[in-house]
Amino acid sequence: MAYDFSPFKKASEDSIEWLKREYTGLNTGRAMPAILDTVMVNAYGSKMAIAQLATISVEDSKTLRVVPWDKAVGKDIDSAVRESNLGLSVTLDATGLRLSFPSLTSERREILKKLAKEKLEEARIKIRNERQKVLTAIERQDGGEDEEKRLKNELQKFVDEANKKLEDLAEKKNSEITTG
């Protein structure tokens, strides 16, 4: 009797993607365009992502350059970035915006590490909850003890794989925070 693990795999991938998005929003003192993904700008009568309004490039390790395609939305982008509380300093000039990432203090690094750890734990909990759902479904099936044990072992492999990916993301983010 085969069990369909695809809902668990999908939920695991969703948890991994969620953690990636959460980690993207953590400012590590390095200029990363992805940090602006969550900033929405009021332009042309609706809320739009900065990437839909401008070109974003890395000038150096501490500076992003945002060049709006329409110079009229430069002030709107400026306002949105300032209101986003990302901790960036914003300078508006004739060609666009320069976003400077401040250096991290040791206190801020510790706060970010703690926050990264909390996000990792949230993702782990999501996977654990999905695992429990699958275990319950496996136990309800009539396939015999051997089949149940085989399915549980297979599930554990998927859980271990997902947790390894989460750990790798967390390790990478901690490294960014430490060296930031």
C-alpha positions in Angstrom: 0.0 0.0 0.0 1.5 3.3 -1.1 1.1 6.5 0.8 1.1 9.9 -0.9 3.7 12.1 0.7 3.3 15.0 -1.7 1.2 17.1 0.6 3.9 16.8 3.3 6.7 17.6 0.7 4.7 20.7 -0.5 4.2 21.9 3.1 7.9 21.3 3.8 8.9 23.3 0.8 6.5 26.1 1.8 8.1 26.2 5.2 11.6 26.4 3.7 10.5 29.2 1.3 8.8 31.0 4.2 12.1 30.9 6.2 14.0 32.2 3.1 11.6 35.2 2.9 11.9 35.9 6.6 15.7 35.8 6.5 15.7 38.1 3.5 14.1 40.8 5.6 16.8 40.6 8.3 19.3 43.4 7.6 22.8 42.1 8.2 24.6 45.2 7.2 25.3 44.0 3.7 23.6 45.6 0.7 21.2 43.0 -0.7 18.4 44.0 -3.1 16.1 41.3 -1.8 15.6 43.3 1.4 13.4 45.7 -0.6 11.1 42.9 -1.7 8.7 43.5 1.1 8.6 47.3 0.6 5.4 48.5 -1.1 5.2 51.9 -2.8 2.1 54.0 -3.3 2.4 54.9 -6.9 0.0 55.4 -9.8 -3.0 54.9 -7.4 -1.9 51.5 -6.1 0.7 49.7 -4.0 3.6 48.3 -6.0 6.9 46.6 -5.3 10.0 48.7 -5.9 11.2 46.2 -8.5 8.1 47.1 -10.6 9.1 50.8 -10.5 12.9 50.9 -10.6 16.1 49.2 -11.3 17.9 48.0 -8.1 21.6 47.5 -8.1 24.4 47.0 -5.6 26.9 49.9 -5.7 29.2 48.4 -3.1 28.9 46.1 -0.1 27.1 48.7 2.0 25.1 50.6 -0.7 22.2 49.9 -3.0 21.3 52.1 -5.9 17.6 52.5 -6.9 16.9 54.2 -10.2 13.2 54.8 -10.9 12.1 54.4 -14.5 9.8 57.4 -14.0 11.6 60.2 -12.0 8.2 61.3 -10.5 8.0 58.2 -8.3 11.4 58.8 -6.7 9.9 60.6 -3.8 7.2 57.9 -3.4 10.0 55.2 -3.2 11.9 57.4 -0.8 8.9 57.7 1.5 8.2 53.9 1.4 11.7 52.9 2.2 11.8 55.4 5.1 8.5 54.1 6.5 9.5 50.5 6.2 11.8 50.7 9.3 14.5 48.7 7.6 17.2 50.8 9.3 18.5 52.1 6.0 19.7 55.6 5.4 18.2 57.0 2.2 19.6 59.8 0.0 17.5 61.1 -2.9 19.5 62.7 -5.8 18.8 63.6 -9.4 19.1 60.1 -10.8 17.5 58.1 -8.0 18.1 56.9 -4.5 21.1 55.6 -2.6 20.4 53.3 0.3 23.1 52.9 2.8 23.3 49.9 5.1 24.7 50.8 8.6 27.3 48.7 10.1 26.0 46.3 12.7 26.8 46.8 16.4 27.6 43.8 18.5 24.3 44.3 20.3 22.3 44.4 17.0 24.1 41.3 15.9 23.0 39.4 19.0 19.4 40.6 18.4 19.5 39.4 14.8 20.9 36.0 15.8 18.2 35.6 18.3 15.5 36.6 15.8 17.0 34.2 13.2 16.9 31.4 15.7 13.2 32.2 16.5 12.3 32.1 12.8 14.1 28.8 12.4 12.1 27.3 15.3 8.9 28.6 13.8 9.7 26.8 10.5 10.6 23.6 12.5 7.3 23.7 14.3 5.5 24.0 10.9 7.3 20.8 9.7 6.6 19.0 13.0 2.9 19.8 12.8 2.8 18.5 9.2 4.7 15.4 10.3 2.1 14.7 13.0 -0.7 15.0 10.5 1.0 12.4 8.3 1.7 10.1 11.2 -1.9 10.2 12.2 -3.0 9.3 8.7 -0.5 6.4 8.5 -1.7 5.0 11.8 -5.3 5.0 10.6 -4.4 2.9 7.5 -4.9 -0.8 7.5 -1.6 -2.0 6.1 0.0 -4.0 8.8 2.8 -3.2 11.2 5.6 -3.7 8.7 4.0 -1.3 6.2 3.3 1.2 8.9 6.9 1.1 10.1 8.2 1.4 6.5 6.0 4.5 5.9 7.1 6.1 9.2 10.7 5.6 8.3 10.1 7.1 4.8 8.4 10.0 6.4 11.3 10.5 8.8 13.7 10.7 5.9 11.6 13.6 4.4 11.5 15.3 7.8 15.3 15.0 8.2 15.8 16.3 4.7 13.6 19.4 5.3 15.3 20.0 8.7 18.7 19.9 7.1 17.6 22.5 4.6 16.3 24.7 7.4 19.6 24.3 9.3 21.6 25.2 6.2 19.6 28.4 5.8 20.0 29.3 9.5 23.8 28.6 9.4 24.2 30.8 6.3 22.2 33.6 7.9 24.2 33.4 11.1 27.4 33.6 9.1 26.0 36.7 7.3 25.1 38.3 10.7 28.5 37.5 12.2 30.6 38.7 9.3 28.1 41.4 8.2 
